[in-house]
Structures are given as structure tokens and as C-alpha cells.
Amino acid sequence: MKLGVTMFATDYAIRPDELAVASEDRGFESVWFPEHTHIPASRKSPWPGGAELPKEYWHTHDLFVTMMAAAAATKNIKIGSGICLVIEHDPIVLAKQVASVDQLSSGRVLFGIGGGWNAEEMQNHGTPFNRRWKVLRERIEAMKAIWTNDAAEYHGEFVNFDPIWCHPKPYQKPHPPILLGTFNGGLNRVVNYCDGWIPVGFFAKDLPGSMKELGQRAEQVGRKGSEFPVSIFGAADKEEELTNLQKLGVERAVFVLSSEGRETILPMLDKYAKLVVKMA
């Protein structure tokens, strides 16, 4: 089973390029970076974590600047968006950003996406909360069209453009794998327009049943469950629990790092790295 790490890359934490190099040196398969463009000061939307929202949520570097910094400093480790809030991006610009990082990293991008939980944040970007999944789907479909066609066009309710030329195309063909992170809902979205799954909330609690359901829904649309590798974020650093995930068929487990300086992060990486060889 592959092991990775994720951390909010902030203006006060270890630099993302240094984190990526340290993770690669220790044998991790991937390094992931979350995204929030901002956090509305009203704080009306409750954080799914339940407690007071940690400050790293509004101190993050730009996601794709972060990913490129990590990619430029490394050679082999995969660079993931974990997750990208697609509904807060123009799809034409986002298609170019993802393809550019994929090209410049020689095909090491993992494109994790999600719908988000902060209604005020997405409304600031012009996306109504109750339509966010429709917006996300159209933008992903439009991006796929841009990535795979020389003269791409898309006509939907929220995304609409006549044929355009947009390069570069992704290094990976047809495009980087798209992994959808979902709370209590969304397996149909995974099988309809994604290439992998990051279960969150209830799904993660009942993982065997959820993975079985994923396979069933995949068959209903003419695909196989094996086409949708599962990545677990927030994995425990316990060999027994990781082994159980591996037996279930989970492809990747990702450890969460706190947004701290190198004096805190490097020992954490050393601790988690002991499991890399054991789980290989």
C-alpha cells in the first residue's frame, strides 16, 4: 500500500518544497496540499471538524504555486491537491494550471477535488451552495474536454464556451487521475466523472460496505470497481490498522501533518516513514 502525507502549506509552516524533498527522501509516495482561497470572517458555516476552525485554513499559500514549488524541488514523489475546490476556479484557467503542473512535473499530479463545506466562501466566488455539485461536474467535464481536444467546447448551465485552443495538454494521458473527496453522499459522482475516491465521514467509518457499494455503482454505469482506487486521508500510524486497510483493497493511506515548522515536521516524517517499508 502506498503511503503519503498532507499538510496545509501556510506562511508560517515548513516550506512546501522542503516538505516535498523530505517526504521523497523518506520514501513516501505522495505529498498533498489542501486549499482555501480565504475564510469569510462571519464564520457562519460550521467547520465539519466540530471545534474552532484552525488558523491554517486562512493562511494557505495558493494551491498551484505550492504544488509547483514541491514538484520543482523533487523528481519522483507524486504531488496531490488534497483537495482542490473546483467551484472556486474558472474552469479554463484551472485546466491550464493543472496541465501546466502535470507537464512540468513529468506527470506526477494527482488531482483531488471536492465540493467544499463553507457556503459563504463559495458564494464569494459566485457559486450558490445548493448548486455546487452541478457546478463542479460541469467544470470537470469542461476541463476534460480542454485536456483531450485540440479545439474544445462545452455547453452547460454554468459553463459555456465555443471551440477554444488551450495548451499545454497534461503529460498524463488522457489527464491526471481525478479523485473525488465526499462526505455523506456522492458515490454516483465518483463513478460518473472521476477516477478515484477519497471517502470522508460516514463512508470512512463503514469502509467495507462503502467500497462494496462503490463497486456496485460502478457496474451500473458499465465500469469496474477496480477503476476507482481508494485513498484514506487521516490514516492512523498503526501497522495493524494500515494492514486492515490494505486487506480491504485501499490503494493509499495519507498521514496528516500539522502546519508547523521543520523542527516539528521532520520528526513526524521520521516517525511515519518507519511504516513505508513495512507497508510496501
N, C-alpha and C positions, 0 to 999 in steps of 0.2 A: 504494500500500500504506500502511496506517495504521501509525503508529509510537507506541509508548508506553514508559513507564518503570515499573520496580518497585523497591521498597525496603522492607526491614524497618523499620517505624516503631518506633523504640526511644526509651527515656527519655534517650538521650544524642545522638541524631541530630537533623537538621533536623526541625522540626515538620511533621506531615503536611499541615496546612493551608497552610503556607508552601511546601512542596514542590509541592502541587497547583496553587497560584496560579502559581508559577514555571514549572511544566510547561505550564499552559494559556497563559500569556503567550508561550511559545516555540513554540506550535502543535502540541504533542503531542496525540494523540487520546485517550489514556487514561493513568491512573496506577493502579498496582496495589499491593496490600499483602498480604504473606503472613501466616500465622497459626501460632502455637503457644501454647496456654494456659500451658504450662510445659514444662520438660525434667526428667525424673527424674534425680536425682543419681547413680544407679547407673551410668548410661551404658552399659547392656548392649547396646542396639540400635546397630549401627554406622551412622554417617551415610553416606548414599549418595554424598556428595561425596568420601569416601575419606580425608580428612585429619581433623585435630582439629575438632570442632564449633565453629563461630564463636559468640561470646557473644551475638550478636543474637538467636539462637534462643530465649533465655530472658529477653530484655529487651524483648519487643514489647509495645506498647500493645494493648488489646482491639481486635479487628479492626473491629467495627462502630462503636465510638466513633471509631476512626481514620477509617473511611470517611465517617462523618457530618461529622467535622471538615473533611475535604477537600471534601466536597460543599457544605457551608455557605459555604465561602470562595470558591467558583468558580461559573461559570454554564454552561459548555458541555462541559468535559472529562468523559469517562466515568470512573467510579470503580469499580475492579475488586477483587474478592477473589481473590488470586492466590498460594495457594489457601485456601479455607475447608475446614477439617477437619470435615465434616458429622458424622462419627461421634462428635465430642466435644460435640455440641449436642443439646438437646432439640428435636425437630422442630417442635413447636407454637411454642415461643419463637423458634426460628430463622426460621420462616416469617414471624412478626411483625417480626423485626428486618430481614430483607431487604426486606419490603414497605414498612416504615416509611422506610428509607433511600431506596428507589426513589421513594416518594411525595414525600418532602421534597426530593429532588434533581430532581424533574420527569422521572423516567425515565432516569437516567444510570447505573444499576447494571449491571455485568457480573458475573455470579455464577460465578466459577471455583471448582471443587470438586475434592477428591481423597480418596483413602483413607488416605494417610499411611504412614510408614515406621517410626515409633517405637512398638514394641509395648507398652512399659511406659507410655508416655504415654496411649495409648488405653485400656489396661487400667485406669488410674486413673479413667477416665471410664465404666468398666463395659462396654467393648466388647472382646470377645476378638479377638485379632489375626487368627485364621484365619476369622472371620466378618465382618470389617469391610466387605467389599464388599456382602454381603447386607444388613447394617445400613444402609449408605449408600443402597442402592437403595430400601429401604423408606422411609427418611426423606425422600428426594427425592420419591418417589411421594406420600407423605402431604402434603408441603409443596405439591405441585402441586394436590392435592385442596383444601387450605385456600385456596390462592390463587384457585381457579376456581369454587368452590361457596359459596353462602351458608351452607348447613348441611353442613359437610364431615365425612366419616367415613372411617376407614381401619382395615382389619383384616389384620394380618400377624403374622409370628412375633415381630418385635422392636418393632413399632409397632402399637398397637391402641387406637382410641378410637371411641366412638359419636358421632353428629352433634354438631358444635360450631359456634358462631358465633365468627368470628375476623376482625377488621378491624384495620388497613386492608388492602385488596387492593392489589397492585402497581399502579403508574402504567402500566407497560408491560403490554400485553395479548398473550397471557394471563398472562405473567410475564417477568421479566428472563431473557435468554438464559443457559442453563446450559452452561458449558464444562468438560469433564472433563479433568483432567491425569492421564496414565497413564504408568507405566513399561513394562516388557516384557509387556504384556497389556492387554486392556480395550477393544478396538475394538467388540466387541458391546455393551459398556456405553454407549459413545458413541452408537451408533445407536438403542439401545433407550430411553434416557431422558434424553438430553442434546441440546443444540442447537449444539455446537461442540466443538473438540478442541484440547488443548494437549499435543502429543507430547513425551515425555521419554525420555531414554536411547536404546535401540536404535531406536525409532521415529524420533527426530530424526536419527539417523545415516543411515538409509535412508529419507529423507523421500519421494522419488518413489514408491518401492514401497509405503510405508505409506499414502500418500494414495490410491494406486490401490486398495489393499486396503480402505480406508475406504469408497470408492465402491462396491465390490463388496458389502460387508456391508450397506451402506445399501439397495442394490437388493434384497437378500434379505429385508428387512423392509418392502419397499414404499415406501422413501424414496429421495431422491436425494443423491448425494454433495455437491452444492452446498448442501444444507441444513445442512452442518456446516463452517462456516468454521474455518480452522486458524490458530492463534496460536502463534508461536515465541517462547519466553522465552529470555533469554540470547543474543540475536542479536548478531552481530559488527557493529561500527560501520564497516563497509566497504561502499561503494556497490556494488561488484561482487557481493558475497555477497548483499546485500539485493535486488539486481536479479534474481539467480537465484531467490531465494525468491518474488519477485513473479511471475516467469515460471511457477513451479510452481503458482501459484494461492493462495499463502499470503495471508491477509487482513491479518494484523497481525504486526509484529515488535516485541518488547519488550526494551529495554535494562535490564540490571541495574545498579542503583546501590548502592554500599556504604553501610552505615549510619554516616554521618559528618555533621559539622556543615555549615552553609551555606557556609562558606569552601571546602569541598571539593566539595560537591554542585553548587553553582551553576555553576562552571566545567565540570563534567561535563555538565550540561544544555546549556550553550552549545555544547559540542563535538558532542553528539548532535543538537542542533537544526539544525545545518547540513544534515543529511540529510532533514529533514522536507519541505522544498520539493522536493528532488531526487526523493523517492520518491512524492510526491503524485500 
